Amino acid sequence: MSTDIIPASATRLATPKPKALANGIEVWCAFDELVPTGDIKPNPRNPYKHPESQIALLVKAIHYFGCRHTILVSKRSGLIVAGHGRLLAAQSLGLSLVQYVPYCVLYTS
């Protein structure tokens, strides 16, 4: 009877690789393209305000873990649908590129 916890015949799993690098920051989430941060427009009607402490935490998380969530941008208006805080954190980090996905809402009657 073997006392090995992991059998010698077990194969090692491949180390995951980031999908891209944006200014040296690993991008792990799915995205359509990397765009300049200046091309992303915040929605002036965004009801959520991000305090400096929250942006500071996002900056640390992005720096340490990489980009794990994308910024959603409306195809219709070109404004951010989700990801205002992520954009602010990217700007605080001095990133010139961010990952985004165009977002389209289909209305049915």
C-alpha positions in Angstrom: 0.0 0.0 0.0 1.4 3.4 -1.1 1.5 6.2 1.4 1.9 8.8 -1.3 -0.8 11.5 -1.2 -0.2 12.4 -4.9 0.6 9.4 -7.0 3.9 9.6 -9.0 1.9 8.9 -12.2 -0.2 12.1 -11.7 0.4 14.8 -14.3 0.8 18.4 -13.5 -1.9 20.8 -14.7 -0.7 23.5 -17.1 -0.1 26.9 -15.5 -2.8 29.3 -16.8 -1.6 32.2 -18.9 -3.1 35.7 -19.0 -5.1 36.5 -22.1 -3.0 39.7 -22.7 -0.8 42.3 -21.0 -2.0 45.9 -20.7 1.0 48.1 -19.7 2.6 45.1 -17.9 -0.6 44.3 -16.0 -2.0 40.8 -16.7 -5.5 40.6 -18.2 -7.3 37.5 -17.2 -10.9 38.3 -18.3 -12.4 37.9 -21.7 -12.4 41.1 -23.7 -12.9 42.3 -27.3 -9.9 44.6 -27.5 -7.5 46.8 -25.5 -8.3 50.5 -26.0 -6.7 53.7 -24.7 -8.1 54.8 -21.4 -9.0 58.2 -22.9 -11.3 56.6 -25.4 -13.6 55.2 -22.6 -16.3 57.7 -21.6 -17.8 57.5 -18.1 -21.6 57.8 -18.0 -22.5 61.1 -16.3 -25.7 59.6 -15.1 -23.9 56.8 -13.2 -25.6 56.7 -9.8 -22.7 54.9 -8.1 -19.9 57.0 -6.6 -16.6 55.4 -5.8 -14.8 56.8 -2.7 -11.0 57.2 -2.9 -10.6 54.3 -0.4 -12.5 51.9 -2.8 -10.4 53.1 -5.8 -7.2 52.5 -3.7 -8.3 48.9 -3.0 -9.1 48.4 -6.7 -5.6 49.7 -7.6 -4.0 47.3 -5.2 -6.1 44.4 -6.5 -5.4 45.1 -10.2 -1.7 45.6 -9.5 -1.5 42.3 -7.5 -4.0 40.0 -9.3 -4.2 41.6 -12.7 -7.4 42.7 -14.5 -10.1 40.1 -13.7 -13.2 42.0 -14.9 -13.7 43.9 -18.1 -15.3 47.3 -18.7 -18.7 47.2 -20.5 -19.3 50.0 -22.9 -22.7 50.6 -24.6 -22.5 50.2 -28.4 -25.3 52.8 -28.7 -24.0 55.6 -26.6 -20.3 54.8 -26.2 -20.7 55.3 -22.4 -19.6 52.9 -19.7 -22.4 50.5 -18.6 -20.3 48.8 -15.9 -16.7 49.4 -14.8 -16.5 53.1 -13.8 -14.4 52.1 -10.7 -12.1 49.9 -12.8 -11.5 52.8 -15.2 -10.7 55.1 -12.3 -8.3 52.5 -10.9 -6.6 52.0 -14.3 -6.1 55.8 -14.6 -4.7 55.9 -11.0 -2.2 53.2 -12.0 -1.2 55.2 -15.1 -2.4 52.6 -17.5 -2.8 53.8 -21.1 -4.8 50.7 -22.2 -7.8 49.0 -20.7 -9.8 46.0 -21.8 -13.4 46.4 -22.8 -16.4 44.6 -24.3 -19.1 46.5 -26.3 -22.5 46.0 -24.7 -25.8 45.9 -26.6 -29.2 45.7 -24.9 -31.9 44.2 -27.0 -35.4 45.6 -26.3 -38.4 43.5 -27.0 -42.0 44.7 -26.9 
